[in-house]
Amino acid sequence: MTGRAFIITLVFVTLLTGGYFSPAHGQNSVSAKPLFQSDEILEIQIETPINTLVKKRKYSTDPFTATLRNLSNADETYDLTIAARGKSRRTRGICDFPPLRLRFERRPEEGLFQGQKSLKLVTHCKANSKSQDQLILEYGAYKIYNLLTENSHKVRMARIDYLDSDKGESLGTFLGFFIEDADDTAARQGLFEIDILKTSHSKLHPETAARAELFYYMIGNLDFSLVKAPAGSDCCHNSKLLSRDQSGTPPLYALPYDFDNTGWVDPSYALLPGNVDVRNIRERVFRGQCERIDIVKSHRREFQAKKSAIYSEIDGLPLISEKAQSKALNYMDQFFAIIDDDKKFDREIIRACL
């Protein structure tokens, strides 16, 4: 075999395995912090003026002093602040409870939350079973993306008892999940999170971007951009950017997040983007770039190779109702019916690129 033929063969094999596209750089990478080293559901309590926070959520993201307790270990108590975050779910009157951000007064040096500084907590929208199912499905989207690439946020499910510090009464116990901070996701790969207003597709790491675009198609996400953000926000829209250095030298690695406004989750508050012609959020439209379409073809094999693991992840989603799980499996069936069929893949993805 000639040297050139060997290189071509090696590239083809690594495309199939996904290894060639990994942004990890080995010697500078670090392990996940303790919070994200297990999938065991946490039992925690958050004590804060939670009723006041919820009442003010539409017009205020001011932080409140709070205490976080690991209920499985009485010695683990943390002082922090907690605030409402986000925009749509917080301000549009569609949810009874806002997403939250936790900031520790100092990084804990030991325990479950060792090394944490700022954490997003995805919370229930309403106090009913449908809202719980939707939260579990969003958690499941992160877990599925973990199967496809290390360039993905780790997540951890928790049962949270919200104790109102003003009244000394519990608001109730609800499911939620923590999302690994983007800085920590980057550090695991020897990368850095960068904050810029916008970028161009030519500066993106093409393999990472193409994988993100095919994943977004898988979960029915029509509301994203890998190169720009809404006015007043850092890049990008439902995606962060990582780089090999803090100055943002290309290539830039797309890091997707925020998977609730998707066909996969199908929330009652879903918004349809004005620039895509669909009748409901469950309709899939491929919004990947034509310049990366040959790489998408390679990622097709990667997704197919992970098919069994993806279905196992759905089968193992914790505490989800049978109805919601069946609906999720059916939605995933529709995705694989497209990428497993050459004609459908060509029509729905290849010829649909932007």
C-alpha positions in Angstrom: 0.0 0.0 0.0 1.4 3.4 -0.9 1.8 6.1 1.7 -1.0 8.2 0.2 -3.4 5.2 0.1 -2.5 4.4 3.8 -3.3 8.0 4.9 -6.7 7.9 3.0 -7.6 4.6 4.6 -6.6 5.9 8.0 -8.7 9.0 7.7 -11.7 6.9 6.5 -11.4 4.6 9.4 -11.1 7.4 11.9 -14.2 9.1 10.4 -16.2 6.0 11.1 -15.0 5.8 14.7 -15.4 9.6 15.3 -11.9 9.8 16.7 -10.5 12.0 14.0 -12.9 14.7 14.9 -12.2 14.9 18.6 -11.1 18.3 19.7 -9.3 16.8 22.8 -5.6 17.6 22.9 -4.6 15.1 25.6 -1.8 16.5 27.6 -3.8 19.6 28.8 -7.1 18.0 29.3 -8.5 17.3 32.8 -11.1 14.9 34.3 -14.7 15.9 35.0 -15.3 17.4 38.4 -16.9 15.1 41.1 -20.4 16.4 40.5 -20.4 15.0 37.0 -18.6 11.7 37.6 -21.8 9.7 38.3 -25.3 9.4 36.9 -26.8 8.7 40.4 -29.7 11.0 41.1 -28.7 13.5 43.8 -30.9 14.3 46.8 -30.3 18.0 47.7 -32.0 20.9 49.5 -31.8 24.5 48.5 -32.8 27.0 51.2 -33.4 30.6 50.1 -36.3 33.1 49.9 -37.6 31.0 47.0 -41.1 32.4 47.0 -39.8 35.9 46.6 -37.4 34.8 43.9 -40.2 33.2 42.0 -42.5 36.2 42.3 -39.8 38.6 41.0 -38.6 36.3 38.2 -40.2 38.2 35.3 -38.4 41.4 36.0 -35.4 40.6 38.2 -32.4 38.3 38.1 -31.0 39.7 41.3 -29.2 37.0 43.4 -30.5 35.8 46.8 -28.3 34.3 49.6 -28.8 30.6 49.8 -27.7 27.4 51.4 -27.2 24.1 49.4 -27.3 20.8 51.3 -26.3 17.4 50.1 -29.0 15.4 51.8 -27.0 12.1 51.4 -24.1 13.6 53.3 -25.0 15.8 56.3 -21.5 17.3 56.4 -21.9 18.8 52.9 -23.4 22.3 53.2 -22.5 25.1 50.9 -23.0 28.9 51.1 -23.9 30.5 47.7 -26.2 32.8 45.9 -29.0 31.8 43.6 -30.8 33.8 40.9 -33.4 33.3 38.2 -31.8 33.1 34.7 -32.8 32.7 31.1 -35.3 34.8 29.1 -38.3 33.0 27.5 -39.2 30.7 30.3 -38.5 33.4 32.9 -40.3 36.4 31.3 -43.1 35.1 29.0 -45.4 33.9 31.8 -45.3 30.3 30.4 -43.6 28.7 33.5 -44.5 28.8 37.1 -40.8 28.4 38.1 -37.7 29.8 36.5 -34.4 28.2 35.6 -31.7 29.0 38.2 -28.1 29.9 38.4 -26.0 29.0 41.5 -22.8 30.9 42.4 -20.6 29.6 45.2 -19.0 32.2 47.5 -15.8 30.3 47.1 -14.9 27.2 45.2 -15.4 24.2 47.5 -12.1 22.4 48.0 -13.7 19.0 48.7 -17.0 17.1 48.5 -19.5 16.6 45.7 -19.4 20.2 44.5 -15.6 20.5 44.7 -14.2 23.0 42.2 -17.6 24.5 41.2 -18.0 28.2 40.9 -21.1 28.8 38.8 -23.7 26.2 37.8 -26.9 26.3 35.7 -29.8 24.4 37.2 -32.5 23.3 34.7 -35.8 23.3 36.7 -39.4 22.2 36.3 -41.6 24.6 34.3 -44.8 23.6 36.1 -45.6 21.3 39.0 -47.1 18.5 37.0 -46.0 15.2 35.4 -45.9 16.5 31.9 -43.4 19.2 32.9 -41.3 16.5 34.6 -41.3 14.4 31.5 -40.1 17.3 29.4 -37.3 18.1 31.8 -36.2 14.4 31.7 -36.2 14.5 27.9 -34.0 17.6 27.8 -31.6 15.8 30.2 -31.7 12.9 27.8 -30.7 15.1 24.9 -27.5 16.0 26.7 -26.8 12.4 27.5 -27.3 11.3 23.9 -24.9 14.0 22.7 -22.4 12.7 25.3 -22.5 9.4 23.5 -21.5 11.1 20.2 -18.7 13.4 21.4 -16.6 14.5 24.4 -17.2 18.0 23.2 -20.5 18.1 25.1 -21.8 19.3 28.5 -22.1 16.7 31.2 -25.3 16.8 33.2 -26.4 15.5 36.6 -30.0 14.8 37.7 -31.2 15.8 41.2 -34.3 15.8 43.4 -34.4 19.2 44.9 -36.3 20.2 48.1 -36.8 24.0 47.9 -37.0 25.4 51.4 -38.3 28.9 51.8 -36.0 30.6 54.3 -38.5 33.4 55.1 -41.4 31.1 56.0 -39.4 28.0 57.0 -41.7 25.9 54.8 -40.9 23.6 51.9 -42.2 24.6 48.4 -41.9 20.9 47.5 -39.5 18.5 46.0 -39.0 18.6 42.2 -36.6 17.1 39.6 -33.9 19.3 38.1 -30.5 18.8 36.6 -27.2 20.6 36.7 -25.3 21.5 33.5 -21.5 21.4 33.5 -20.1 24.9 33.1 -18.7 25.6 29.6 -15.3 26.4 31.1 -15.1 22.9 32.6 -16.4 21.3 29.4 -13.6 23.1 27.6 -10.9 22.2 30.2 -11.7 18.5 29.8 -10.5 18.8 26.2 -7.6 21.1 26.7 -9.6 24.0 25.3 -10.9 27.4 26.4 -14.4 29.0 26.3 -14.3 32.3 24.4 -16.7 35.2 24.4 -17.1 37.0 21.1 -20.1 38.6 19.4 -20.0 36.6 16.2 -17.8 34.5 13.9 -17.9 33.0 10.4 -18.5 29.4 9.3 -15.0 29.3 7.8 -13.5 29.7 11.3 -15.5 26.8 12.8 -13.9 23.4 13.2 -15.8 21.8 10.4 -16.2 18.2 11.8 -17.4 19.5 15.2 -19.9 21.9 13.5 -21.2 19.3 11.1 -21.8 16.9 14.0 -23.7 19.6 16.0 -25.9 20.3 12.9 -26.8 16.7 12.4 -27.5 16.3 16.1 -29.8 19.4 16.0 -31.6 17.7 13.2 -31.9 14.5 15.3 -33.6 16.3 18.2 -35.6 18.7 16.0 -33.9 21.9 17.0 -34.7 24.7 14.5 -33.7 27.6 16.8 -29.9 27.8 16.8 -26.9 29.5 15.2 -23.3 28.4 15.4 -21.9 31.8 14.3 -24.0 34.6 15.8 -26.3 35.4 18.7 -29.4 37.6 19.3 -28.5 41.3 19.9 -26.9 42.0 23.2 -25.6 38.4 23.7 -22.3 36.7 23.2 -22.0 34.2 20.4 -23.7 32.0 19.7 -27.4 31.2 19.8 -27.9 28.0 21.9 -24.2 27.2 21.2 -21.0 28.3 22.9 -17.6 28.5 21.2 -14.4 26.9 22.4 -10.8 27.5 21.2 -7.3 26.1 21.6 -6.2 29.3 23.2 -7.8 32.2 25.1 -7.5 34.6 22.2 -9.9 32.6 20.1 -7.5 31.4 17.4 -9.4 29.3 14.8 -10.6 26.6 14.5 -13.5 27.3 16.9 -15.4 24.4 18.3 -19.2 24.6 18.5 -20.6 23.5 21.9 -24.5 23.1 21.7 -26.7 23.6 24.7 -30.3 24.4 25.7 -32.4 21.6 24.1 -35.9 22.3 25.4 -37.4 24.2 22.4 -37.1 21.1 20.2 -39.3 18.4 18.7 -37.6 15.9 21.0 -38.9 17.6 24.1 -42.1 19.1 22.5 -42.9 21.6 25.2 -46.3 23.3 25.3 -44.5 26.7 25.2 -42.4 25.9 22.0 -41.8 28.8 19.7 -41.5 28.3 15.9 -38.6 30.3 14.3 -39.9 32.8 11.8 -37.3 31.8 9.2 -38.3 28.2 8.8 -41.5 27.0 7.2 -42.9 24.4 9.6 -46.3 23.9 11.1 -45.2 22.5 14.5 -42.0 22.0 16.5 -42.0 18.2 15.8 -41.1 18.8 12.1 -37.5 18.3 11.3 -35.6 20.6 8.9 -31.9 20.2 8.3 -30.2 23.6 8.8 -26.6 22.5 8.2 -24.3 24.3 5.8 -23.7 22.9 2.3 -19.9 23.6 2.7 -19.8 20.8 5.4 -22.2 18.4 3.7 -19.5 15.8 2.9 -18.5 15.7 6.6 -22.2 15.2 7.5 -22.2 12.2 5.2 -19.3 10.8 7.3 -21.1 11.6 10.6 -24.1 9.7 9.3 -22.1 6.5 9.9 -21.0 7.7 13.3 -24.7 8.2 14.3 -25.6 4.8 12.9 -22.8 3.2 14.8 -24.2 4.7 18.0 -27.8 3.7 17.3 -28.0 0.9 19.8 -26.4 3.1 22.6 -28.8 5.9 21.8 -31.8 3.6 22.2 -30.4 2.2 25.4 -30.1 5.7 26.8 -33.7 6.4 26.0 -34.8 3.1 27.6 -32.8 4.0 30.7 -34.1 7.6 31.2 -34.9 7.9 34.9 -38.4 8.5 36.2 -40.0 9.2 32.8 -43.6 8.2 32.1 -44.2 5.3 29.8 -46.2 7.6 27.4 -43.4 10.1 27.1 -40.8 7.4 26.7 -42.8 5.8 23.9 -43.2 9.2 22.2 -39.5 9.8 22.4 -38.7 6.4 20.9 -41.1 7.0 18.1 -39.4 10.4 17.3 -36.0 8.7 17.3 -37.4 6.0 15.0 -38.3 8.7 12.5 -34.7 10.1 12.6 -33.1 6.7 11.9 -35.7 5.9 9.2 -34.2 8.9 7.4 -30.5 8.4 7.9 -30.7 4.6 7.3 -32.3 5.2 3.9 -30.1 6.5 1.1 -32.9 8.2 -0.8 -34.4 9.8 2.3 -31.0 10.9 3.5 -30.3 12.6 0.2 -33.7 14.3 0.0 -34.1 15.4 3.6 -30.5 16.3 4.5 -28.1 16.5 1.6 -30.3 18.5 -0.7 -31.8 20.5 2.2 -28.5 22.1 3.2 -28.2 25.9 3.4 
